[in-house]
């Protein structure tokens, strides 16, 4: 979607169909570049690198009940979390958004809000990933702790001020992933 307003995308399925043996794809399920009054409701995005990505929006972006799966298994074996971002919100305008009741599975970062998304709400989301490995030892001082946290992948990463996070369920399954706000 490019330079649009008053758009509602509801009950749609966006899926990239590939064989389980093909490498991870580089598709974005829904990309928004400069829009106003956008609602993404009850959609499914499957087998994408980034589920939903905004470059810019102004006023009233709502993402609700959008299940997302990004998981492949080869011969019944878990091949891990393959997507990069479930929802990636970036804007040049100070504008809040609502991200509620989504199911985000098998992405490295579940939800990422950049600085300008001030006053946003992230509520009732379910974020889970397959297991990952880390060989780090737990830090012993503040400098080691900062480096340890900088090397993590985040279920929810919020850079914007005055945001509200509540009622989110996060199933990380490993110490490689953390929550950061």
C-alpha positions in Angstrom: 0.0 0.0 0.0 1.5 3.3 -1.1 0.1 6.8 -0.2 -3.4 5.5 0.7 -6.0 6.4 3.2 -9.1 4.8 4.8 -8.0 1.3 3.9 -9.3 -1.9 5.6 -7.7 -5.2 4.8 -9.7 -8.0 6.5 -9.9 -11.8 6.4 -7.2 -12.1 3.7 -4.5 -14.8 3.4 -1.0 -13.8 2.1 1.2 -16.9 1.7 4.4 -17.7 0.0 4.4 -21.3 -1.2 7.7 -23.0 -1.4 9.1 -26.4 -0.8 10.5 -27.0 2.7 13.9 -27.5 1.2 14.1 -24.1 -0.4 16.0 -21.3 1.4 14.3 -18.7 3.5 12.5 -16.2 1.3 12.7 -12.4 1.4 9.0 -11.5 1.1 7.1 -8.9 3.1 3.4 -9.8 3.7 2.0 -6.3 3.9 4.0 -3.2 3.3 2.7 0.3 4.0 4.4 3.3 2.7 2.8 6.6 3.8 -0.9 6.0 4.7 -3.6 7.3 7.0 -6.5 5.5 8.7 -5.3 1.9 8.0 -6.9 -1.2 9.6 -5.4 -4.7 9.1 -7.9 -7.1 10.7 -8.0 -11.0 10.9 -5.4 -11.6 8.1 -3.0 -14.5 7.8 0.5 -14.0 6.6 2.5 -17.2 6.0 6.1 -18.0 5.2 7.3 -14.4 4.9 10.5 -12.8 6.1 8.6 -9.7 7.5 4.9 -10.0 8.3 3.8 -6.3 8.3 6.2 -3.4 7.7 5.4 0.3 7.7 7.8 2.9 6.3 5.5 5.8 7.2 2.0 6.4 8.4 0.0 9.2 9.8 -2.9 8.8 12.2 -4.8 5.7 13.1 -2.9 2.5 12.2 -4.6 -0.5 13.7 -3.4 -4.1 13.5 -5.7 -6.6 15.1 -6.2 -10.4 15.2 -3.7 -11.0 12.4 -2.4 -14.5 12.8 1.1 -15.0 11.4 3.0 -18.2 10.9 6.5 -18.4 9.6 7.6 -21.9 10.3 8.9 -24.8 8.3 9.8 -28.3 9.2 11.9 -30.7 7.1 11.0 -34.4 7.5 9.1 -33.6 10.6 12.0 -31.9 12.3 11.7 -28.3 13.6 13.8 -26.0 11.4 13.5 -23.0 13.6 12.2 -19.5 13.5 12.7 -18.2 10.0 11.1 -14.8 9.8 12.9 -11.5 10.8 10.0 -9.3 12.0 6.4 -10.2 12.7 5.4 -6.5 12.8 7.8 -3.7 12.2 6.5 -0.1 12.7 8.5 2.8 11.5 7.2 6.3 10.7 8.6 9.8 10.1 5.6 11.3 11.9 4.8 11.2 15.6 1.8 8.9 15.5 0.5 6.2 17.7 -0.7 2.8 16.5 -2.7 -0.1 18.1 -1.3 -3.6 17.8 -3.8 -5.9 19.6 -4.6 -9.6 19.8 -2.2 -10.9 17.2 -0.7 -14.3 17.0 2.9 -14.0 15.9 4.8 -17.3 15.6 8.4 -18.1 14.5 9.9 -14.6 13.9 13.2 -13.5 15.4 11.6 -10.2 16.6 7.8 -10.3 17.2 6.9 -6.6 17.4 9.3 -3.7 16.8 8.2 0.0 17.3 10.6 2.7 16.3 10.9 6.1 18.0 8.1 8.1 16.3 5.3 5.6 17.3 4.8 7.5 20.5 1.8 6.6 22.7 1.1 3.3 20.9 -0.7 0.3 22.5 0.6 -3.3 22.3 -1.9 -5.5 24.0 -3.1 -9.1 24.1 -0.6 -10.4 21.6 0.7 -14.0 21.6 4.4 -14.2 20.5 6.2 -17.6 20.3 9.3 -19.0 18.7 11.0 -22.3 18.2 14.0 -22.9 20.4 17.3 -21.2 19.7 20.7 -21.7 21.2 23.0 -19.4 22.9 26.5 -20.2 24.3 26.8 -17.0 26.4 27.5 -17.1 30.0 25.4 -14.8 32.3 27.1 -11.4 32.8 28.9 -10.5 36.0 28.9 -6.7 35.8 27.0 -3.8 34.2 29.2 -3.6 31.1 28.8 -7.4 30.5 25.1 -7.1 31.1 24.7 -4.3 28.5 26.7 -6.4 25.9 24.7 -9.5 26.8 21.3 -7.6 26.3 22.5 -6.0 23.0 23.1 -9.4 21.5 19.6 -10.7 22.2 16.7 -11.0 19.8 13.5 -9.4 21.3 9.9 -10.6 21.4 8.8 -6.9 21.8 11.2 -4.0 21.1 9.8 -0.5 21.8 11.9 2.6 21.2 9.0 5.0 21.3 8.0 7.0 24.4 4.7 6.7 26.4 3.7 3.4 25.0 1.5 0.9 26.8 2.2 -2.8 26.8 -0.2 -5.1 28.6 -1.6 -8.6 28.6 0.9 -10.0 26.0 1.8 -13.7 26.2 5.4 -14.4 25.2 6.7 -17.9 24.9 10.5 -17.6 24.2 11.6 -21.2 24.9 15.3 -20.0 25.2 17.5 -17.4 26.9 18.5 -16.1 23.4 15.3 -14.0 23.3 14.1 -11.3 25.7 11.6 -8.5 26.1 12.8 -4.9 25.8 10.8 -1.7 26.2 
